[in-house]
Amino acid sequence: MHDAFLPNLQDHALEALLNCDPERKVAQVNALLIDWRAGRFAPPEAGAPTAPVCTPGRPERPRLVPHKTVPRRRPGTPEGHAALLHAIAHIEFNAINLALDCVHRFAGLPHGYYEGWLQVAAEEAHHFNLVEARLHALGRAYGDFEAHDGLWEMALKTADDPLARMALVPRVLEARGLDATPPIVDALRRIGDSETIAVLDIILRDEIGHVALGDQWFRYFCGERGLEPEATYLSLMARFDAPWPPRPLNVDARRKAGFSEAEIARLEAGKAACFAALLGQSEP
């Protein structure tokens, strides 16, 4: 069958992206990956850009509030324990939408790009199910706590440029998750939650791969444009006012995900020191 007669992958990715029901969204994502691998979709061809999705499909709850108003989640109390798991579930649910948007938003790219982000979407869906099951074990559900929309806000800011998307979503926001996981695991170990620690081990393993995929395509787009990747990365962080990673970094995970030793050293030095050094280098 000729590609012209195959369903369009972007249309089906959009349908899953706009689905507001978590259970149905997860099922759609898994079916998308199976059908794509079976050759049942035409790859998105270069052409007129698709319109960015301003609001992805999500349930009515949780209520979204500004990032700074979401309280810190300390697992030392039952309420704090559940709130922490809820925050992780919210990140994983948003990550499904982010991966689907990578597929829907950008056309005319190599087959491996779509294969990679569909697999990421399916893995994020699995993560969401795992964390939601742990929430249920605590007598709570996704939607029981307030959350913020920071991840999707960055998707909107980078909707016009796949290079910026790869730099600022996988290599900034998702890489911060690599750094955050060890302290969370330590906190959960102190309260004896070995079940959630086992889930976070799975998530960390997969998320290293997700950041590495973003790194791969970021460097691909830099190569197409003749740009030096690491300088471009810092330039985009400054241009979009992206959050700097809090220390300590998960150096081992970042190495596995594609960060060079020089990059890690710059990030560990801190934002002010890094940009001061770069400005000094640029002076005549």
N, C-alpha and C positions, 0 to 999 in steps of 0.2 A: 504493500500500500504506500502510495506517495505521501510525503509529509503534508501536502496541501489538504489531504483528507483526514488527517489526524486531529484530535482535539488540541486546542491551544493550552500549553502548560500555564501560561500567565493567567488565563481566565480561571482555571481551576485553583491555582494558588491564591488568587484574589478571593474566590468563594470561601476557601478555608480561612483566609485572613479575616474576613468579615463575619465569620460565624461567632456568635456570642456565647454559645454553650460549650463549656470546657470539654465535656465528654465527647460531644460530636466533633469538635475541632480536632481533638486527638485522633479520633477515628479517621477523619478526612486526611490528616497529615500522613498517617500510616498508609492509607490507600494511595495517596499521591506518590509516595516513594516506590511502592510496589508497581504501580502502573508506569511510572517513568522508567524504571529498570526493565520492565517488560516491553518497552518501545511503543507504548500506547499514546504518547504525547509528542507533538512536534516541538522542537526546541524554539524558544522565542527568537524571532528574527529581528535584526536591526531595522528600525523604522521610527515612526512617530513615538515619542516618549509617552508612557502611561502617566495618568494623573496621580500624584501622590495621595495616599490614603491618610486623611487627617485624623480619623478616629478608627482604630482597628476594632474588630469584634471582641467584646469582652462582656462578662456578666454585669448586671447592675451593681453588684457588690463584689469587691470592696469599694468603699467610697474613696475617691482620689482627692488628696489634699496636697498642699505645697510640701516639697521635700523636707524643708527645715522644721515643719510642724509635726512630722512623724516621730513619735518618741523612740528613744533607744531601746533595743530589745535585750533585756538581761534575763538569761534563763534560770536565775536563782529562785524564782517563784513560778508556780504553775502558770500564771497569766503571762509572765515574761517568757517562759519556755514556749508556750503556744504562739505568742506574738513573733518570736524569732523564727519558728517554723513557717508561720504565715508569710513573713517577709521573704523567705527563701522560695516558697511556693509562688509568690507574686513575681519574683524575678524569673522563675522558670516559665511561668505562663507568658510573660512578656517576651521571653526569648523565643518562644514558638512563633509569635507574631513577627518578631524581628527577622527570623530566618525566612519566613514566608514572604516578607516584604522584599528581602534580597532577591528572591526568585521572581516575584511579580514586577518589581520596579525597574529592573535593568535588563534590557534585551540585547540580542546580538553578541552574546558572550560564548566562550567555549563550553562544550558539553559538560566538562568537569566542574565548571562553576555551579551549574544547576544541580548536578548530582550531589556535590558537596553540601550545598545549603538545604537541599531536601533531606539529606541524611541528618544534618544538624537539627532541623525542625522535628524530625522523628525522635531524635535523642532527647531534645528538650521536652517533648511531650511525655516521654518515658520518665524523665526526671520529675516533671510536674505530678504525674501519677504517684510516684514513690513518696514524694514529700506530702502530697495530699493524704495519702494513707497514714502517714505518721501523725498528721494533724487530727485525722479521725480517731486515731488511737488515744489521743489526748482529749477526746470529746469535743473537738472544735472542727471548723470547716473553712475552706477558702471563702473569703468574704467577711469573716467575723471581725476583722481589724481594718483600720484605715491603711492606705498605701499611697505611694506617689507615682508619678508618670514620667520620671526622669529618663528612663531608657527610650521610651517612644518619642520624647521631645527631641532627643538627638537623632533619631531616625528621620524625623521631619526636617531637621536642619541640614541633613546630608542627603536629602531625597534627589538632588540634582546631580550628584557626582559619586559614582561607585568607589573612586579612590578615597574620597573623604569618608564614605560609609565604612570601608574596610579599616581605615585608620582609627576612626573614633568610636565605632561600636565594638568590634571584636578586640582591637588592640588597646583601647582605653577602658571602656566600660566593662567588657567581659573579663579583661585581664585583671581588673580590680577584684573580681570574684576569686581569682587564683590567690591573691594576697589575703583576702578576707577569710578563706577557708580554714587555715591552721588555727587562728585564734578562736573561731567558732567551735572547731573540734575540741580544743582545750576546754572551752566553757561547758560543752556538752559532756565531756569526760568527767568533769568535776561533779556533775549531777547524775552520772551513771547512765546516760542515754546512749547505750551502745548501738541500738537499732538505727537511730538517726545518723550516728557516725558512719555506720556501714553504707547508708544512702549517700552521705557526703563523699565517701571514698569513690563511689561510682561517678558522682557528678564531677568531682575534681578530675578524674581520669579523662572523662569525655570533654570537659571544658578546656583542658589543655589542647585537645585536638581541634576544638572550635576556634580558639584563639590562633592556633597554628594555621588553620584554613584562612582566617582573615589575614594573617601575615603573608601567606602565599599569594593571595590575590591582591593585597596591597602592593607587594613588590612587583607583581605582574603589571599592574596599572602604572606604577612608577616607571618600569622599564619601557612601556609603550610611549610614555611622554618624555623620556630622557631625564627623569628626575632622580636625584640621590635619595634613597628611601628614608634614611634616619634623620637627615636634615628636614625633609619634607614632613615627616611625622611631627617633629617639634613645631614646625611652622603651622601645621594644621591645629595642633593643640592650642597654640597661642591665638590663632585666628578665630577659632570657635569657642575659646575660653573653656576648654575641656577640663574636667577635674583632674588634678595631679594625684597620682597614686599615693595613699598614705603609707608610711613605712611602719614595720619592716616589709619589704617585698618578699614574695615567695620566689626566690631567685632560681631554685631548681625548676619549678614549674614554668617560669618565664623563659628559661633557657630552652626547655623542651618545646615551647610554643614558638620559638624563632627569634627571641630577643637576643641581640649580640651582647657581649660583655661590655662594650662601650656604651650601649644604650642603657643597660642595667645600671652602670656606674652613674650615668647622667640622672636617671630617675631617682637613684638613691641619694644623690647629692641634694635633691630638692629643687623646687621650681625656681626660686630666686637665684640660687647659685648657678643652675643650668643656663638660664637665659642671660645672666650676667656674663658667663663665659662665652656664650655664643655671640653676644654683642661685641665683646672684646675681640673675638676672632674676625668679626666683620669690619672692624675699623681699619682704615688704610695704614 
